[in-house]
Amino acid sequence: MLQTSGRILLTAIPALLLASTARADDLPSAGANDTQQTVTVFGSRVKDRDVFDSAVPIDVFTPQEVKNALVSGELGQALQVLSPSVNMPRASASGTSDSVRGIQLRGLAPDQVLVLVNGKRRHTNSVMDIEGLFPGTVAVDLNAIPEEAIDHIEILRDGAGAMYGSDAIAGVVNIVLKSGTQNGSIDALYGANYTHFAPTNSTITDGHTRMLSADGGLHLGSDGVIHFGAEYRDAGATNRAGPTSASASYNSTPADLALNNQIVFASGDPATINKSLFYNATLPVLDGGSEAYSFATANWRDTWGDAFFRYPGDPTNVLSIYPNGYRPVSTGVSRDASVVAGLRTSLAGWKWDVSAREGYNTFSYGLTHTLNASLGASSPTTFHVADFTYEEQALNLDLARAVPLPALSEPLEVSLGAEYMHESYHTSPGDPASYAVGPFTYDADFGETIPPGSQGDNGLSPQDVVHLGRSVASVYVDLEEDLTSRLLVGVAGRYSHYSDYGSSTTGKFEA
């Protein structure tokens, strides 16, 4: 596949908008920026340990590398381009899995990859993968994080369950947001996929993508800063399905055979409209000895995906509605928000980081251009299938200090922490017609049962609605010591208690 795209960077407009607040001395030098990219905030709870003296494998991708990779259009795909350890399978015709795609790290499932934003845990989405490649998993929705907000990305390619919990078995991805009052920018992008498709001996141009984004920074008081921005992305669907062989259809009726060698299936990316906002702010407090911070993202996304084609003679069809068969279209409306606020300070010889966070994701699932065959000719062709909502609130405390030991030349780095998190999940039913068992349950012409419910996905009935919640309390400790200039040893442990099933204890030794 040959993908062509154009990218236009406009800087004059934001320069005019921010001229009253931006100052030349706020701009970091190239050397300062390079140094910034090597400092990690994860993989070790010791502050300012960089990738060169870390005991675990960490990749750090610079702002320019991230910007180049994001031309592909999706954050998960950009991570796959940047790191060979990352894989983003592209499910198609998979219902809700078309709308929310997780990433793999080191070949493990998406729910075993922890995603952090500015070093703080990111909430998962509300949709469980039941038709995609990883049934039963719930991933973090990376596409809910605005691309324009990202400064650089760090990837820990090692199990980190003892530090962060069981959702970090595969590793950790830390997304660091833009900060400061450096000059803002406005980006405009247009791209499309241009493919010579051998199965049909045709040239296809699709996946037309239009993106407009803007970001910039302002001063808060004399020393505080806030960086903020917005992004809009409209991506068209792609289709790489070949011509059908109607002789293999369900009943091979004359109407089925009339579709032979036509392209009636769809295999590719869904169409999406993505709108996002973000901010990242810091403010010195308490006479400059402490720092308050906060950051947030908000995302609105609409998705249209395709299900499998239903032939005219299929028992799931009603000929009076779709005489030439039909291909259901799944619709997803996702709303996502996350906010973190905290305080960093020093007290009694310890560095303190106290924070609170809340994450929210709701997904409204529907179908159009479909039917419930058991209702016959009276079936509607558009259905509301279900609503899913996930919420997460958490309080977190991190403590760190260096403890001198008489027998050692370097101090023992001690990190302690505790976290309390509450999760809630609930669902809402679909339209009655989406799960109804109508009067037409048997096709006498072909001697076959007519399946009830909306085609593409059955609706969620009131009997299947759930309202769930649980709390998780965790404590953890991390010790590191540079025994020599060439030998670093560390030990970490974490204890977590889950209100719904018990507790777990995890430990780790590294050198």
NORRAGI-V884098 format. One record per residue. PSI is psi in whole degrees, -180 to 180 (NA if undefined). Layout:
psi->{PSI:PSI}
//
This chain:
psi->{136:120:128:140:154:144:126:126:122:124:-14:-41:-52:-28:-38:-40:-35:7:-31:-13:-28:142:149:-33:-3:-15:124:148:164:-40:-40:-38:-41:-42:-39:-36:-18:-12:129:153:15:174:-24:138:1:122:145:14:131:178:-20:-26:21:147:-5:154:123:132:135:123:126:164:-40:-40:-43:-44:-42:-42:-30:-8:-23:-23:-22:141:-41:-41:-36:-41:-37:-37:-40:-39:128:-13:-13:139:135:94:143:90:148:147:45:31:-127:-25:-16:-30:-32:115:124:173:154:148:124:32:2:170:158:-30:4:13:118:133:126:149:120:36:2:142:134:139:157:175:-180:1:124:136:111:-13:-4:-146:-14:71:137:-2:155:119:165:134:93:-29:-3:-6:119:131:-37:-18:-15:129:-62:170:138:136:122:113:58:152:135:31:-33:-21:-43:-12:176:-17:7:25:-41:-27:-169:139:121:120:117:124:157:148:173:-178:25:157:136:-179:159:126:137:134:139:136:163:159:128:112:133:112:105:-40:-29:1:48:163:126:130:112:-171:31:124:130:130:138:128:157:144:160:175:154:159:142:105:-147:-32:-11:158:152:131:135:164:176:156:140:129:129:112:126:163:157:156:122:28:144:-179:148:156:93:-19:-19:9:174:-49:-2:47:165:-38:-34:-49:-25:-16:4:136:11:157:103:-19:168:133:109:-165:148:166:139:149:121:126:132:153:156:159:157:117:148:149:117:138:172:55:31:-1:-7:166:123:145:156:147:154:155:150:141:138:124:133:137:142:113:170:145:-176:148:140:121:158:-40:3:140:-13:4:154:111:-32:-19:-47:82:-22:19:180:158:108:148:122:138:136:132:109:135:125:138:147:137:138:138:142:-179:130:133:176:135:128:36:0:149:124:140:105:129:159:147:157:135:146:136:130:144:122:122:131:175:143:167:49:-167:171:102:-28:-13:-6:-148:-15:2:137:165:-1:136:145:121:-46:164:141:137:132:135:147:129:143:149:138:141:125:134:142:144:161:127:112:138:130:-34:-7:148:-27:145:156:124:118:128:132:156:164:149:140:127:137:131:143:146:130:157:161:148:164:-174:145:-37:-20:-19:5:146:104:-175:-17:99:-2:133:102:-29:-37:-1:43:150:137:119:139:173:164:140:139:-39:134:146:158:124:160:-30:-21:2:141:152:106:155:153:162:147:122:130:147:149:157:145:124:134:143:130:95:-40:180:-13:3:115:131:149:153:139:150:150:135:129:138:126:130:-19:-15:-6:-147:167:148:129:138:162:140:139:153:NA}
//
